[in-house]
Amino acid sequence: MLRLITSRWVRLAAAAAVVTAIVVMVLRLRRAPAVPGAARRAGADPDARSAAAGRSGLHAEAVPPWPPVPILGVPTADDLRRYAKKSYIPGFLSAESSPRQPLDAAARRRLNRWGAVAAALCLLVFGTQALENATFSKETGGEAEYAETYYPAEVGEDRYGVVSGSVTGSCHLPYAEPPGTYAGPLCDAGVSDGDLEAAVRERLSSHADATPGPAPTATGDPDGSAPDADCHPAARAPRVRALSPRMVRAVGRQWARIERWLKANDPASYRTLGPPARARTIAVAEAQMGLRFPDDLRASLMRHNGATATGGSWPFGFLGNMGMGVREIRDTWRMLCEIDDIDKGDPRAEWWDGRMIPFGSDGSGNHLVVDSVRRDVGDTDHEGQLSFTPGGVPIRSHYALLKATAAAMETGGSVGYWRPAMIEGGFDWEIVD
């Protein structure tokens, strides 16, 4: 029931209303009924007032009555008392309310029982909120910082969330970079534009979350190549990491936009979306691959664990690729590491590097990947090329890809040169000029 109330303020308001109702009920039961005083009855008696006026020596016969006697007659003292207007006072606040019979033992037992239930519900609501705050709100490390840094609008971002470049102060980066996270301190230190990219890459590597594998062993090749250490991770136990509620909500909003469009335009493609992945399954894959999946990718997999062909429909995916589940991601990563297990220095300039996480496949040996360190989206093809401008534009994160896809589906736009369209009655991606 608590999961249906997502707003913290709504929970607090409901709890406050229940507590107020309990307090009012207890006060009403405990107040002592008062008996109206004789002085009030005497003061309201018109006969007594007439007698006092007679004692003062006034003679009514000397003054003609005004206004004239009404046709229906003059109201008596009893009529006046019956219809006299009194200021409204709630019954539970009035000291002159009529006494009532006390509750019997059975009614008191029922009242005490329901009061205890209401108090227990209030304690449960406040306890759950306190537990949620203690578990999810006090975040440390890269998760909260990543959610705060990677999602606000920044220089060069279009309305689809695709970044064409970023500028920090007087430094111009040739690729998407969160402003101020790493480049700002380097610019302030006077690093020249020519050395900035190398300095930022070195700073990013030093801040990477991925668990390092064993040191590579030199092969003695003339070009200095060595085995890819990222393809040979050290054994470790799986560890389930908590996701930020803000991250889950942000990713869920973009998936909701995609799901609405598919339900309205291509229900068959909507049915290909997989069920949510388990957090434990993702943790096992991370341990076996020696990598940490970015939080937005984990939240996306926990919404839909890839896609599967159903009834002849092509599985839903991004930029001409079908979505992959957690086990497919792990198996594809192992396959690509077996094909290319050589480290030539720059992991982003090679055809494949073990720090990449494949999450989409076109069925022809080409894959969409996420850099586990930089967290931006790229694509690798079977012809030996790795690019971080899928569709001809940089995409800074898996969340940005979701957002750009949802916007393109709703507005008929595109993500770079890829445009979602209905082709032969089904959802697909087409290349536009």
N, C-alpha and C positions, 0 to 999 in steps of 0.2 A: 504493500500500500504506500509506503514512504517513497518508493521509486516513482510513483505517479506525480508526486509533488516535487518538482525540480527547483523551485524558487525557495531560497532560504527565508526570505521575508514572509512568504505565504505560510511556511511552517511556523514561524514565530507568531504571526497573527492568529493562526488557528489555536496554537497552544495558549496564547494570552486570552482568547475568547473562552476557552474551556475553563481556565483558572478563574476568570471573572464570574462565570456562571456558578462555579462551585462556591466561591466566597459569598455571593448574593444569597444562594440557597441556604448556606449555613447560618448567615445572619438572620434571615427571615425565620428560620426554625427556632432560633435561640432567643428572639426578642420577646419581651413580656407584654401581653396585651394590656392596654390601658382602658380604664373605665371613664367615660365622659364625666366631667365635673358638673356639680349642681349649679355652680355659678353661671356657667355658659347657658344652661337651660333657663335659668331665671332671667338672664340678661336678654335672651331672645324672646321672652314672653311679652306680647304687646299689651295684654291686660295689666301687667305690672307697670308698664310705662304709662298707661292711661291713668292708673290710680295715682302715680306720682304727679302727673300733670294736674289732676284734680286737687291734690293737696297743695299745689303751688298757687291756687286761687284763680286760675284762668277759667273763664266762662265761655264755653263753646257757642252758647246761644247768641252772644254779642257779635259774632263774626259769621257772615253767610258762608255756607260750605262751598268750596271751590276745589276742584272742578265739580260740576253737577254730578249727581248720583248716576252711575252708568246704568244703561238699560238692563244689563244682565245682573246687576246687583253689585254690592261691595264685597270683596273677598274677606272672609273671616280670618281670625288669627291662625286657625289650623291650616287654612289654605296658604297663608303667607309662609308659615313654617315649612309646609310641604314643598313649595316651589322656590324657596329662597336659594339664590345662587351662592355657591361657595367657591373659593379658589381651589384649583385642582392640585391635590397632593397625592403622589403615589401611595398606594395602600401600605407598602412595606416601610415607608418613611413617616407616615402619619401616626401621631401619638394618640389619636382618638378613634382609631379604627375599631370596628366592632370585634369583640372577642370571638374566637373560634375554638372549636374543639381540638385538643392536642391529637397528634398522630398516634395511631395504635402501634403496638410492638412490631407487627408484620411490616407496616409501612416504613417504620424507622429502620428496620433491617434492610429492606430493599434500597432505601435512600443511602444508607451507609455503604451497601455493596456497590451501587453505581458510582457513588463518590470515590470509592477506592479504585474502581476501574478507570475513571477519568483521570485521577491523579497518576495512576500507573502509565496511562497513555502519554500524559505530559512529560513524565520522567523519561519515557522511551524516546519521544521526539527530541528532547534536549540532549539526551545521551547520545543518540545517533548523530545529531549535528556536531556535537563536540568530538566524537570519534572521527567523523569525516574531516573536520578541520585539522585534527591532529595527524591524520594519515596523509591527506592529499594537499592541504594548503601550504604547509611549511616545507617547501621544496628547496633543495640545495643542489648545487652543481649545474650541469649543462642543460637539464630538461627545461626548467623554468626559464632559464636564460635564452635557450633556443626558441621556445614558444614566444617569448617577448621580442626577440631580435629579428626572427626570420619572417614574421607575419605582418608587421605594420608596413604601410606604403613607404617607399623609398625612391630615391632618384632613379629615373629610367624605367619605372614600373608602369605598365599600361593597365587598362581597366580589367584585363584578364589575369593579372598577377604574373605576367611574363616580363622578365627583366632583360633589357637590352644593354645593360652596362650600369655601373654605379660610380659615383663621384664622391670622394671624401675630401673636403677642403680643396686643396690645390692639386690633389693626386687623382689621376684618372686611371681606373683599373680596366683592363681589356676584357674582364669577365665579371659575372655577377658576384658580388661580395657584400655581406651584411655591413651596412655603413657603421663605422665607429667601433666594430667589434675587434678587428685586428689591424685594419689599415690606418685607423685614426692615430693610434700611438706612433706608428711608423712614420706617418706624414709629419706629425709634430716633432719627431726626432730628426727631421731633415733628410730622410731617405729619398733619393732621387727617383723620378718616374721610371727610369730604366731599370733600377734594381728593385722596384717595389714588388713586382709580381713574385720574384724569387724569395724576397723577404717574407711576404705574406704566406706563401706556400710553406716556407720553413716554420713560420709561427703556427699555421694550421696543423702541421704534422705534429708539432710539440703539444698541441692541445687536443689531439685526437682521443676519442674514447675507446677505440678498438684495442682489444688485448693483443699485445705483440706476440708474434710467433717466435720460434727459435731463430737464432741468427743464421743467415744463409751461408752456405759453404761455397767458397770460390771454386769455379770449374776450370779455371785456367784458360778460358777462351780468349782470343786476341781482343775482342771487343769489350772484355770485362764483365760480361753477363754472368748472372748467378741464378740459382733457383729462386723462385718467387716465394719469399717467406710468408706472405699472406695466404698462400695455398697450402701451407703446412702449419696450421695452428697448433698450439700446445693444448693438451687435453685439460678440460676443466668441467666442473659440474654446472648443470643448467641453473640459472637464477632468474626467476620471474621478477620483472621490474614493474613498478606501478606506473600507470599512465596519468598524466595531468588531466583533470576533468576538463580544463579549457581546451586541451588538444583534442580530446574525444568529441567535444561539442563542435569544434571548428571543422574537423574532418567529417563528422556526421551531417553537418549542414550541407556540405558540398555533395555528399553521396545522396542526400535526400533530394536535391535538385536533379541529379542524374536519374534517380529512380522514378521521380514524377514524370520526367520526359519519356522514359522508356515505357512506363505503364500506359501513357497516353498515345504513343506513336508506334511502339513495337513491343507488345507484351511478350512475344517469344524471346527476344533478346533479354528482357528483364528476367525471365525464368532461368537464364543461363548463369546468373550471378550466384556464387557459392554462398553457403551459410557462414556464419562467423567462425574464425579460427580461434582456437584456445590459446590463452596466454602461455600455458605450459609448452604447447607445441612450438610456439615462436621461440621460447627460451631454449628449448633443445636444439633447434636449428642454429641459433646464435652460438651456442656452445660448440656445436660440431663444425661450424664455419669459422669460429674464432673472430666473429664480427658482432657489432651491436647495430641492430636495425634502427634507423631513425624513428623517432616517436610517431611522426605522421604516417610512415609506412606501417608501423605496428598497429596504429589505430585504424588504418584503412583495411588491413587484413582481418582485424577483429570485427569489422563491419561486413566484409565479403572476402572470403578466403579464395580469391581468384574467380575463375568462371569455367564452366564445363559445357560442352556442346550438348544441346537438348533438342530433340525433334528436328534435327537437320539444321538448326540455327548455329551460326558461327559464334563462339564464345565472346562475350563483351570484353573490350579492352581499350587501350589508348594508342592513338597514332598508328593505326594499322596493325597493332599487336593484340593478342588475346591475353587476358589476365591470368597470372599464375598463382597457385596456392603456395603455402609454406613449404610443403614437401617438394613440390616442383622447383621452387626457388633453390632449395638445398641441392637437389639432384642436378639441376642445370649448372649451378656453381661448381660442383665437383667435376662435371663433364668438361666445362670450359677450362678448369685448372689442369685437367689431364691433357687437354689439347695444347695449352700454352702455359708452361710452368717456368718461364724464363723472366727474370727481372732485368730490364735494361736501363733502369735508372728513374725515368719519369713515368709513374703509373698512369698518368692521364694522357700520355702520348703514345702508349702501346695499344695493340689490338685488344689485349685483355690483361687485367691485373686482379689478383685475388681479393683486393679490398672492395671490388665492385659487387653489388647485389642485383642480380637479374630478377625482374618482376614481370616482364612481358616478353612474348615470343610471337613471331609471325609465321612459325612453322617451316621456315626456310633457312634456319641457322642465324637469323638476326634477332637481337634482343634489346629491350629497353633495360637500362641499369640505373641504379642510384649509387653514387659515390658515398660509401659509409663514413668518410671523413669530411668531405665538403658538403655532402647531402644534396647536391644538385643532380638533375636527371640527364642521362646521356644515352646513346645507342651505339651498339657494336654490331658489325656485320661480318659475314663469313669471308669477305674479301680482305680482311685484315685492317679495318679502320675503326677507330673509336672516336666518337664526336660528342661534345657536350652542347650541341645546338640541334637537338632533334626538331625536325620541321623547319630548320633554319633560324631558330630563335633560342636563346638560353632560357631554361626553366629552372628556377633556383631550388625547388624542392618537390617532393611528391604531392604535398598539399597544393602547391601552385599549379601542378598538372591537373589535379582534380578540379580546382577552381576554374582554370582556363577551359577544360573540357565542358563543365556545366554551362559556362557562359556561351561557348560556341554552340552547344546544342539548343539553348533557349533562344538565341538571337540569330541563328543561321550563320554565325561567324566562323573563324578558323583559328587553329593554333599553328602559327607559322604557315606553311603550305599544306597542312593537313586540315581537312574540313569534314565534320561528321555529316552523314547524309543517309537517306533511305534509298538503297540500291536494290532493285528487284524485290521489293517488298520487305527488305530486312535492313537493320542498322549496319553501317560500314563506314570506313573512312576513305575519302578520295583526295587526290592531290590537285591543288588549284595553282594557277599561275600567280 
